[in-house]
Amino acid sequence: MIAPRWKKVLRDLWNSKTRTLLVVLSIAVGVFAVGAVTQTFTIVGEELTVTYPKANPASATLYPGSFDQDLVEMVRRMPGVADAEGRSFIGGQIKLGENDQRLFYVFAIADPNDIRIGKIKPQGAYDPAPDFHSERGHWPPGDREIVLERSSLLVPGHVPAGLQVGDKIDVEFNSRKRELTVAGLAYHPSFVPAPFANAAYGFVNMETYEWLVGTNQFDMLLITVADERLNQEHIKQVAREVQAKIESGGRTVYSTEVPVPGRHPLQDTFTGILLLLNLLAYGSLLLSGFLVVNIINAILAQQVRQIGMMKSIGAQTGQMIAMYLGMVLLFGVLALLIAIPLATLVANQTTAYLAGFMNVDFQEARLSPDLLLLEIMIGIGLPLIAALFPIIGGTRITVRQAISDYGLGKSDSAGGWIDRLVDHVRGLSRPMLISFRNTFRRKSRLALTLITLILAGTIFISVNSVHSSMLLTLDDAWKSWNWDVLINFDRAYRADLVEPLAQSVPGVSAVEAWGGTTARRVRPDDSESEALTLFAPPPKTQMMVPTITEGRWLLPDDENALVMSLDVLKQEKDIKIGDEIELKIGGRKSTWKVVGKLRTVGSFGGIGPAYVNYPYFAQVTGQMGRVGSLQIATREHTGEFQEKVKEQLTTTFKDAGVRVNSNSYTNRFFRSNSELFFSIITALLMVMAVLMAIVGGLGLMGTMSINVLERTREIGVMRAIGASNGAIRGIVMTEGMFIGMLSGLISIFLAYPLSQGLCGIVGDAVFQMPLSFSFSMSGVILWLIIVTVLSALASFLPAFNASRLTVREVLAYQ
């Protein structure tokens, strides 16, 4: 037999379905947000730390120019080296249409059946690319065949539409046009996924590589260390010993890459994103707590007379507290039934989305006991804690106070300065004045509602500001570059040869020749940094307007002056403005003075770019009058026109016997590479922003429904003295619209400092660099529109229902 008080609880839940739904959704949203993000975070973190090491990624990669298997065997025998393997790598073009060619990379493997480092696995059906049927594919690739890395299919427009096993693709490497047969798909978990390289890539054997580029030599040396495989400093020491051994034989190691051992190339980036999402998820949970407090307060206010009647027949305060806490417990259980499966579903969808971009096979999200316990604690504990104090306060009312309550929605803290200020408002119509004064009658409820909406609006605007700031950062970086096409050569050519050739191409408006090479910093302890890209523009360059963050740019009469990017300085943290540092260029050391720091966006190779004046650079490197690249401005700046001019330039140079490096690209292409990454981050942040907006909307809907319920008898009084249906609806809807607009205006002021803080967090966690701050006015306008629409929707249904009640019904309301 169910006790009467529990029958009352069940009856209240069933008879007030709208209120029950609001409370359940309020709790469910917070549990769902935390559960979905935590599950995603757990899956991504665990899988990356397990899947990536299984591929036996290289501890270090050295680039010593062309070499053969003899050098590989020599390195394998060195102390501290567990294994070594040679590979070849080249960038070229894949032809998609008459004037449509995209960047395409090829890796050549000596023995595809004996891959020791950076293992590659044949791939059958690939879920993110269901239209590509690779069951007929095979590994290893045969002569004049290529096996595509599976993530290549996710790069928009970089492989022919409808590509299948057995199809032919047209490629070009070092001005050699070839046709390759697609042999299948493979999975390369230890390389940067194709979407982030903004290029497709695949694998061939050495015979095919020689047919493509004219050489069967390796140019990448992959090594693994024998001991302390997760100790980056130890790996760097072994790599330096290998480098010294190679260079003792007369070779030059042009660059060395030592990634963070045991960590996927994108792990830190996505960990930063997910940590930020976790922060926002707990923010939505906090808002859910405010909603619970608001609604429980309203339930108690609505049932004051019922509490008095139960106390008059012997109910104890402790029993009343237990009864209402039981009601909250049921709310929590119902919320968990919604939130837990939905969180798991969304976690699966999110990890599948990330898996494609990160090129990782994530397991299906499974609800671990620890996570289930966390969700239950949140779904049950948070509402109980949030409701405890309102319930204790509401149930301690005396019988006399309870039965003398007439439900006329009396204000709290009457007579305060807010009430006096409201009383002085003039110039509004009587219905508008009633709405305005009603807004401030329940100040504690108004405060909780405003806090919920203000936090939701502030987060929403701030996330939009992060998006705007990322785009502004990208724009600022691109304002630095006035070139439209960048042509890199396979070797240094005389400037007086290549510049006139470029100027002869239709559509070219300006040409500027730059020197460039790779270099390494020699530290005070004689250790060497990883490779950086050294650019040498001419004095008074017109192709670059740098964004200097500290110090200055190069002056025309500078000699050994050096401007370093923030990317390089993230690795070499001890360098300061005014320091003299030693660079190793082509095996020779030279001293340079750091005069400035600048910000860049995009991939330049190595640990980032640095800039020096061309005349002194040419003197140091012995390349006077020779350049490695051309920066070219075109008459039109659309991506299509840039690509057209680039192809004409390539053809012109080829006809003149000048070898153009396949790693040449347009400004538009370079920008699109960064935009893709920004879009991924923005999409994830916007999901949380929308979720916060939903929480805020639920809060306002709950408040307006409660306000109407609480004032049911008051509405009856107004109806009895002649108020029309339209007047009742207008009073309620105006009140809701006023609350929404007030919260929106406050959100704008609070969003500005929060936006700055959030941009700092995103910049540090994701990009490891400060963002150019931009406060999103479009986000402000969008939130004001959203909160206005939410206010209207939240107010309309309660107002419509109230206006339909008869005078007899509202006066009989208990």
N, C-alpha and C positions, 0 to 999 in steps of 0.2 A: 504494500500500500504506500503510495507516494504521499508525503506530508503536504498539507495545504500550501505552505509557503513555496514548496518546489513546484506545485501545480501552478501557482501564480507566476513563477519565473517562466515556466514553459509557455503559459498563456500569453504573457507579455511579449515573449520572443515571437510567437506566432501572430498575435494580433497587430503588432507594430512591425510589419515586414520591412517597410522602408527603413525604419530606424535600425533594425537588426542588420539589414544589408549594409548600411553605412558603417556601422561599427565593425562588422566582419571585414569589409573591404579595407577600412582604415588600418586594421591590424595586419591583414594579409599583404598589403602593399609593402610594409616595412619588412616583414618576414621574407617575402619574395625577393626583394632587392638584395638583402644580405645573403640569402641562400643562393641565388643565382650567381652573384659575383664571387662568393666564397667557393662555390663548386667550380666555377670557371678558373679561378685563381689556383685552386688545388690541382686541377687536371693539367693546366698549362705548366705549372711549376714542376710537378712530378714527372710528366712525360718528357719535358725538355731535358731534365737531369738524367733520365734513363735512356731515351732514344738517341740523343746526340752522341754520347760516349760509345754506343754500340757500333757506330760507323767507324770507330778508330780514327778520329780526325787527326790531322797533322798537328804536332806540337808547334812546329814552325815551318814556314815556307820561304825558301831563298830563291832569288832570281839572279843566277850567275851568267846570263846570256846563253848561247847555244852550248850544249854539252851532250855527251853520250853515256852509255851504260857503264863505261869504265869509271867515270866520276862517281856514279851512284854506288858502285861496289866499293870504291875507296872510302866513301862516307859511311857506309854500313859497317866497316871495320873499325871505325873510330870509337874510342872509349866514351861512354855516356850516351851513344846513339843506339836505340833499339832497332830501328829499321829506317830505310830510306827508299824513296821511289821517285823516278823521273816522269814528268808529264809535259805535254805541250799545250799551249793555250793561245788562241788568237781571236780577235774580234773582227767581224766582217758585216756583210749586209745580206738580208734575205729579201728577195723580190716578191712583193705581193700584188703589184699592178704595174702599169706602164711607167708611172712616175711615183711609185710608192715602194720605198725600201726601208727596212727597219734594221736596228742593230741586232746582230746575231753572233753568239759566241760558240766556239767549238773547243772541246777538250779532247786531246789525243792520248790514248793509253797504250803503253807498250804491250801489255798482255792482259786483255780484258777478263781473262779467266783466272788471273792471279793478282787481284787488287789487294794490296796489303794495307794501304793508308787511304782514308777517305773513301770507304767502301761504297760501291754503287750497286743497287739491287734492281733486277728487272721488275717491271711493274705491269700487272695485268690490268683489269678494269679499274678505272680511277673515278671515284664517286663525284668529285667536283667537275669532271668533264665527261658526263655520261654519253655524249655524242661521239666520243672517240673510242672506237672498239679495238683494243689492242691485244685481244686474245690470240690473234694470228701473228703477233709480233715475236721477235726472238732476240736473244742476247747470246753471244756478243755481236756487234755490228760487223757485217762482212765488208768486202771491198766496195768502195763508193756508196756505202750506206751510212746512215746516221740514226742513232737512237736518241730521241728527244727526252730531255729531263721533263718530268711530268708537270712541274709548275709552269712550264712554258705555255701550256694551254690556257693558263689563267691570265696571261698578259693580253689586254685588249688589243686586237688588231695586229699582233706580231707574228702570227702564223696564218697560212691561208685558211679561209673558211671551209669547214667540212673536211679538214685534213684527216686521212686515214692511213693505216699501215699499207705500204706498197705505193703510196703516192710519191710523186717527184716534187722536190722543192728546188728553186733556183737560188743559188748563193754566189757571193763574190768576196774573195779574200785577196788582198794585195793586187787588185785590178785583174785577178783571174776569175772568170765566170765559170761556174761549175753547176752540175745537176746531181743532187743526192737523192737516194731513195730512203724513205722513212721506214726503218726496220721495227720500230716499236717505241715503248716508253721505258724509262728507268727512273729510279728514285735516288737522289743524291742529298742525303740529310745534312751534310756538313758544309754545304756551300750556301751563299746568300740566295734565297728564293728568287726566281725569275721576276715576280712582280716588283720586288724592291730594286732589282737591277734594271728594271724597265726594258728587258731584253729577253728573247728566247735563247736557249742554248741546248747543246746536245753533245754526244760522245761518238768518236770515230776511232778506228784503229790507225796505227802509224802509217800503213801503206796508203790509206785514204788521205791522211794528213799531208803526206808528201805530194800526192796528186793535187791537193788543194793549194798548197803554198810553196811547194818546191824544195822542201827540206824535211828530213826525218829526224832532226835533232830535238832534244828536249830543251825547255827553257824555264821549267819550274822544278825545284827540288823540294820534295816533301820529306820531312823527318819526324820521327817520334823519339822521345827520350827514354832511356832505360829505367831511370829512377825518378822519384818525385815528379810524377807526371802532372800533378796539379799545382806545382810550384812554378809560378811564372818567372821569377827571378832565376831559378835554376835553368829553366828552358832557355831564357835569354843568354845565359852563360854558355850553355852547350851550343846554341846557334852561333855565338861569337867565335867559339872554337872551330866550328865547321867553316864559318866564313874565312877565318884566318888560314885554315888549311887549304881551302880552295884558292885564296888569293896568293898563297905562297907559291902556287904553280903558275902564276902569271895571269890569272883571270881576275875579273872584277865582279864582285857581287853587288849588283845595282840596288837591291833593296832586300829587306828581310821583314817578314810579317810574323809576329808572335801574338796570336789571339789569347784572350783570357781562357785558360785551360778548363776543359770540362763544361763550357757554357756555350749554348747556341748563339750564333752571331746576333740574333734579335732578342735574346732572353732578357737582357737588362732593359731594353726599350719597352717590351710588353709587360715586364714586371712593374715598371714605373706607371704604365697606363692602368694596369689592374689595381695597383695600390690606390691610385686616384679614384677609380671607380668604387673601390671599397669604402673610401672616405665619403663619397656621395651616397652610397647605399646606407651607411649608418646615419647620414643626415636625413634620409627619407624615413628611417626607423624612428629618429627623434621626432619628426613631424607626426608620425603615427601615434606616438605617445601623447602629443598635444591633442590630437583628435579624440583619443579615448577619454582624456580628462574632460574635454568639452562636452562630449555626449553623455558621459556618466553624470556630470553635474546637471545636465538638462533633464535626464531621466529622474533624478532625485527631486529636482524642482517640480517636475510634472506630477510626481507621486507624493507630494508633501502630505496631502490630506489622507492618502492611503496609509502612509507611515503612521500618522496620528491615530487612525482608526485601529490599526494592528496593535499599536502600543496600548490603546484604551482597553483592549480585550486581553492584555497580559503579555504581549510580545516583548522580549528583552532586547536591549540594544545589541548585544552580542549576536543574537539570532538574526537580527536585521542585517548586521554587517556580513554575517556568513551567507545570508540569502543573496545579497547583492554581489558579493564576491563570487558566489556560485554562478550568477548570471554572467559575470565577466569571464569566468572560466569557460563557460559554454561558448561565449563569443570567440575566445581564443582557440578552442578546439575546432569550431567551424572555419575560422581563418586558416588554421593549419591544413585542413582538408583541401583548401583551395591553393594555398601558397606553396606547399611542399612539392606536389607533382608539377605545378607550373614552373617553379624554380628549376627543377631538374630538366624539364623540357627546354626552357630558355637556355640553360647552361649547355645543353647538347647543341642547340642551334648556334650559340655564340662560339663554342669551341670548334664547330665545323667551319664557321666563317673564318676564324683565326687560323685553322689548320691549313686552309688553302693558301693564305698569304704567307704563313710561316713555313709551309711545306713540311709539316709534321703530321704523323698519323696519331691523332689523339684517340684515346679510348672513349667509349660511350660513358657519359656521366652516370656514375652510380652513387647512390646516397649512402655515404659511409656512416657508421654508428656515431662518430664524433660530430659530423655535420648535422645528422638527425637530432642529436641531443642539443646542439646549439640552436637549431630552429625551434625545437620544442621549448627550450628555455626562453627564447625571445618571444615566441607566440603566446606562451602562457605567463611567463614571469613579467614581461613588460606591461601588459594590460593590468595585471593584478597590482603591480607597484604603482602604476599611473593612477589607478582607480582607488587605491586604498585611502588616501587622505580625503578625497571628495566623499567617499562612502562614510567614513568615520564622522566627518562634519555634518553630512546630510541626515544621518540616522540618529544623531544626538539631539535632534529637535524635540521639544516637549510636546505633549498632547495638546495643550492650550494653543501653542504657536501653530501647530499643524492644522487643527480644525478651524482656526481663524483665518487661514490663508484662502483667498478667493480667486487665486489664479489671475490677478490683474497685471502680472508682469512687473512688479515693483522693481525699482532700480536698486543697485547696491551702492553703498557709499553716497547716499543722496546728500545733497547740500555741499558737495566738494567744489573745488575751483572749476572742474570740468563742467559740472552742472550749471554753475553760475555763468560760465562762458557760453554754454549752449543756450541758456535762457535769454541771452542778449542778442541772439541771432534774429535779424529782422529781414523783411523784404521777400520772404518765400511764401508761396501759397500755403494754405492750411494743410493739405495732404503732405506737401513736401516738408513742412515744418514738423509734422508728426513723425515722418520717416526719419528726419534728421535727429530728433530728440530720442526716438526709439533706439537708434543706433548706439547711444551712450548709456542706456538704462542698465544693461548688464555689463559693467565694465570689465569684470574678470573674464567673462565669456568672450567679449569683444577682443580683449588682449590676447587670449589664446588663439582666436580665429585669425587675428592680424599677424601674430607671430608665425602661424602656419603658412599663411599666404605670403607674408613678407619673405620668409626663408625660401619658399618655393620660387618666388619671383626673383629673389637675389641670385639664387643658384642658376636659374634659367638664363638670366641676363649675363651672368658671369661666364657661363659656358659659351654663350654666343660671342662674348668678348674674347675668349681664348681662341675661338675660331677666327675671328677678325684679326687678332694679333698674329696668329700663324700666317694668315694670308699677307698681312702687312710685312712681316718678317721676310716672306718670300719676295714680295714686291720690292722691299728695300734692297735685298740682295740683287735682284735683277736690274734695279736702277743703276747698280754699279757697273753693269756690262752694257756697252753700247754696240756690241757686235751681234750679228745675226747668224753667222756661220763660222764655225771653228774648224780649220783644216790642220790636222796633224800629219807630219811626214814621217816616213819610216827611218829617215836619217836627216842630219842637218844639210840644208841646201843653201846655195848662195842667194842672198836676198835679192840681188839685182837680176836673178833668173826667175824666181817664183812670183815676185810682186807684179811685174808687167804681165805675166800670164794670167794672174787673177784679175787684174784691172781690165783685161781684154774681154772678160765674160760679161754678156749682157745682164743687166740687173744689179751689178756690183757698183756701189757708190763710193766706197772707201776701203782701203786695204792697209793693214798694219802688221809688220813682221815682228814676231816675238822669239826670243830664245827660251830655252827651257831644258830641264833635265831632272833627274832625281838626285837627292842628296841625303846625307845622314849627319845628325849632330854628334860631334865627339864631346862627350861629357868630361868634366874635370877629372873623373876617375879613370879616363881613357875608355870607358864603355861607350857604345854607340846606340843612338836612338834607332827606331824603325825609320823607314824611308819616308821622306816628305817630297812633295812636288815643288820644284823651284821654277818660278816663272820670271822671265826677264823682259819686261816691256820696254819700249824705247822711252827716253825722257819726254815728258809732256804728252804721254799717251792720251789718245782721244777715245780709246776703246774701253776705258775703265774709269769710273768715278767711285773710288772705294768708300766703304762705310767704316770710318776709323773710330774705334772705341776708346783708344788711349794713344797718346803720342801724336805722330804725324805721318803723312804719306811721303813718298820719295820725292826729293827735290832734283831738278835737272843736273846740278853739279855734284850730287851724291856719288860716292864711289862704292865703299863697302857697306853702305846702309842696307838694312834688312827690315822688311815689314812682315810680321808673322801673323797667321790666322789664329783665331781662338781655338780652332780644331787642333793645331799643332801644340798650342800652349796647354791644352787639356792633358796632353801626354808629357810635355816637358814643363812641369809646373814651376820649376825654380827660375825660369827665365823672366827677367823684368826689363822695362824700358831703360835703355842706357847700357845694358850688359853687352860685353863682347863675347861672342861664342864662336866656336870652331865648327866649320862644316867640312864634311868629306865629300868631294865631288869628283867622280871618276878616279877614285883612288888617291887624289891629292887633297891636302888639307889647306884651308884658307880661313882667315879671321874676318868676321862680320860684326857690325854694331847694330843692335836691335833699336830701331827708332820709332816703331809703331806697332799697334795691334789692330787687326780688322776682322770684321765678321763676314763669313761666307756661308752659303747654303748650297748643298749639293755634294756630289762625289768627285773628288779630284785625284784619287789614288793615294796610297800610303796613308799617313796620319793627317794629311791636309796640305794646303798650299802655303808658300811663302813667296815674297816678291823682292826683286833686286833690279837695279838699273841695268839695261842691256850692255852699254859700253864696257863697264867694269866686269860684268859677267863674262863677256866675250874675251876680255883680256885674261881672266883667271882660267877659263876653260880652253883657251886657244882656238876659239871658233869665231874670230873676227870676220864680220861680214856674212856669217852663216846663221840661219834661223831654223827652228824646229817646227814652227807653226805660223799660221796666218789667221789674224782676227779680221773678219770681213763684215762690213755693213752693206745691207741691200736696200734697194730703192723702196721696196714694200716689205712690211714686217709680219705678214701672215705666215703661219706655219707652212702652208702649201707653197708659197712663193719661196720661202727659205729652203725647203727641200728641193725645189726645182733648180735654184741657183747652185746648191750643193752638188747636185748630180752633174750640172754643166761644168762646174769647177773640177770635179773628179775626172771627167772625160778629158778636159783640156790638159790637165796635168799628166794624165796617162799618155796622151798622144805626144807629149813633150818628153816622155821618159822619166817623169818625176813620180816616185812611188808615194802614194797617199796612204797613210795609216787608216785602217778600218775604224779606228777609234776617233773618228771625226763626226761632228754632229751639229745640229742647229740649236739656236737658243730655245726655240719652242720645245724641242725634244728634251733638252736638259731640264727645263722647268717642269715639264709634265712628270718627270721622274720624281721630283720632290712633291708635286701636288698629289700624287697617288698616296704617298705615305701620310700626308696631312689629312687626306680624305678619310683614311681608315681611323685615325685618332678622333677626328671630328664626329664620325658616325657613332663611335662608342660613347663619347661624351654626351652627344645629343640624346642617346637613348636614356641616359640617366637624367638629363634635363627634362625630358618629356615626362619621365616617371615622377619627378618632383612636382611638375605642373599638375599631374593627376592627383597627387596627394593633396596639393593645395586646393584643387577643385573639390575634392571630397570633403575637405574641411569646411569650405564655404557652404556646400550643399547641406552638410550636417547642421551647421549653425542656423541656416535659414529655416530648415525644417523644424528645428527645435524652437526657434523663436515663434513660429506660427503656432506650433502645438501649445506652447506656454501661454500664448495670448489668445487662445481660442475663445475664452469667455469675454475677453476684452473686445474681440472682433464682434462678438454677439451684441455687446452693448452698443458699439458703433452702428451695427446694422439696425438695432432697435430704434435708434434716433434718426434713421434715414440715410445712412451711408450706402451708396450704390455698389454693385459688384465691381465696377471699374475702379471706383475709389479705393476699395479694399485691395484689389490687385495692385494698384499704383503705389499705395503706401508700402506694401511688402516688397515689391520689386525695387522701388527707389532705395529702400534701406539696404537691400543686398548689393545694388549697384554702387551705392556710396561706400560700403565696406570694401568692395573690390577695388574701386578707384583709389581709396585712401591707402590700401596696402600697396597698390601699384606705384604710387608716388613715393612712398617711403622706401620701397624696394630699389628705386632708381638711385637714391642717395647712398644706400648701403652697398649697392652692387659695385660702385666704383672702386672702393678700397679692396673689396673681396676679389674683384676681377684682377686687380694688380697682383694680389697674393696668389691667386690661382694660376695666373700666367707665369709667375715666378716658379711655382711648383711644377707646372708642365714643362717649362723650359729646362729646369734642372733635371727632372726625372726622365724626360723623354729625349730631349735634344742636347742636354748637357751644355746649354748656352742660353743666355737671356733672350726673350722674345721682344720684338718691337711692340710696345703696348698700344692697343687701340680699343677704346671703349665702344661697344657695339650699340649705336643708336638704332639700328634695325632690330636688334634684340630687345631694346627698350620698347619700341613701337609694337613689335610682335607680342611682347608680354602684356602690354596695355590692352591690345586687342583681345588676347586670350582671356585675361582676367575679366574684361568687360563681358565677353560672351559667356564665360563661366558664371559670372554674377547673374546675368539674365536667365540662364538655364536653371541655375540653382534656386532662383527666386520664383520662377514662373509656376512650376508645378505646385509648390506649397501655397502660393497666392491663389492659384486657380481653384485648388481644392477648398481653401477657406472661403472663397467667394461663392462657392456652390452650396455651402451649408445654410440651412434655414435658421431663423432666429431661435426657434424652439430647440433645434439640435445644439446650437452653440451654447445656449444658456443652460442646457442640461448636461453639458460636458463636465466630467469630473477630472 
